[in-house]
């Protein structure tokens, strides 16, 4: 408190510790809850040397700061590279000479280790010794715990390796690769590329892409090389700088590969021959030899039109949907699924519809799905309906379903996250016949805008009917309306202070409210009734559980439905004790568990009236001093008073 006494009562506080100055890091459990007014920290640690303080903060209280203390270096355990070496050319000493520190586990230089010998050597990427380092290969640490190397000359390639007896060594980063530009190359010809990175000293370099050596590699600067890449036959290739001993840059170079994007037309007759056009990108700028194959059959002729189009003549087909294969060379081809391929008399839906039994939020919605295919849909095909979003029904691989023709079995597969309903055909779905299936989904709990859903057909892993709107425009409106109350009135039996008050609650919802939902009456504030459960009675009390939950602090009465609340007037009663002082509040009714508009309101008058007495007469039998005086008082009270009431 303000007198610096420890406050042991009340809710525990979260106390957070931090370090100042903020250039250091405080680790451990930095937030601790108080117990009996005290927060105990047990594992805080600072690994950065210097003069520090700890700051402690808690919500709603001013911060406090510890006395200053000094964090000193620990025992020496490792070497750290403080200044990395920089090589410009193999013919001159390093442009930047390295500085290595003797450090503790926290990375702090240990000044007490002055005079310690540190040795430099050259290694490859796998830490094997290498030649190519001249100059003063040993340096002693000074009074700041650091060894300053001078006149090192690196004419070989690799990493500088620094070691000292009893300490963990450290290795310099060496040269690195970061980017190749441009990364995508044409199929033919050669292209100049730039290799970006760091540590490229001025010397002779070589480069290789895949198994092919590049035509020429030239040094440009410490951060870039240039080279020429020849044409390639594979789509993704690895770049290796041959003089760098530490490895390669994976997936650095790609070769442009054509991309078929559309086939037109996509649905052709079962007999005869038809010309189709495959449209896409990177088919080339001249008349090269491309080959098409639909399914297992090669096309009769193929003719290059442009970089974005190739024409082909297709022989007759046997029906169903087939994929597209485009080939330019024996090692270069693309497979495309039937979504991009061709179909023979692929079914389309002549009519489709989905009707809903209810768009009220939170209610069970019976969906009647109808579709009429133009062609037979084979057994094991899947009809997938997408876009039934925001339903409250959980994922179910066996969602009950009613199938008028028993073609899809008794269940469907339902995925809530994508609003996807999948029907699997157990037998052939006959063309030009309207088929009907019925499923039930729970509507969303909140209003949603109308959603367009789509239907598609898959057979043996291939989509044979692409997504298209159901009917003209399919709409899913579940949860698209609010609950309102056409009647929501609360009346009272008495407004007398301190008396029991029987509340009569009359309600008529705008639609049937399912069992399990709750009806709340709010605004019954200042009641003297203690919080807990209260009994329900009245004509329609059986619609609810036998007791309601009463919260005196919020003035809220919550009644849980045992059965559906019908779209007609229902009445229940409940008794609460009136307050001992006057008050007037507004009472509101709402349906909990669904989103709804504000209901009709009533005025809660409990406690606004007081008991009143009319004295009809007050007489005495005598006024003589010291005599017994019989006083007769006749009272008339405004309310009926309960047995045990005291009258003063």
Secondary structure, 3 states (H helix, E strand, C coil): CCCCCCCCCCCCCEEEEEEECCCCCEECCCEEECECCECCCCCCEECCCEEEEEEEEECCEEEEECCCEEECCCCCCEEEEEECCECCECCCCCCECCEEEEECCCCCECHHHCCCEEEEEEECCCCCEECCEECCCEEEECCCCEEECCCCEECCCCEEEEECCCCECEECCCCEEEEEECCEECCCCCEEEEEEEECCCECCCCEEECCEECCCEEEEECCEEEEEECCCCCCEEEEEECCCCCCEEEEEEEECCCEEEEEECCEECCCCCEEEEEEEECCCCCCCCCEEEECCEECCEEEEEECCEEEEEECCCCCEEECEEEEEECCEEEEECCCCCEEECCCCEEEEEEEECCCECCCEEEEEEEEEECCCECCCCEEEEECCCCCCCCCEEEEEEEECCCCCCCEEEEECCCCEEEEECCCCECCCCCEEEEEEEECCCCCCCCECCEEEEEECCEEEEEEEECCCCCCECCCCECECEEEEEEEECCCECCCEEEEEEEEEECCCECCCCEEEEECCCCCCCCCEEEECECCCHHHECCEEEEECCCCEEEEEECCCECCCCEEEEEEEECCCCCCCEEEEEEEECCCECCCCEEEECCCCECCCEEEEEEEECCCCCCCCCCEEEEEEECCCCCCCCCCC
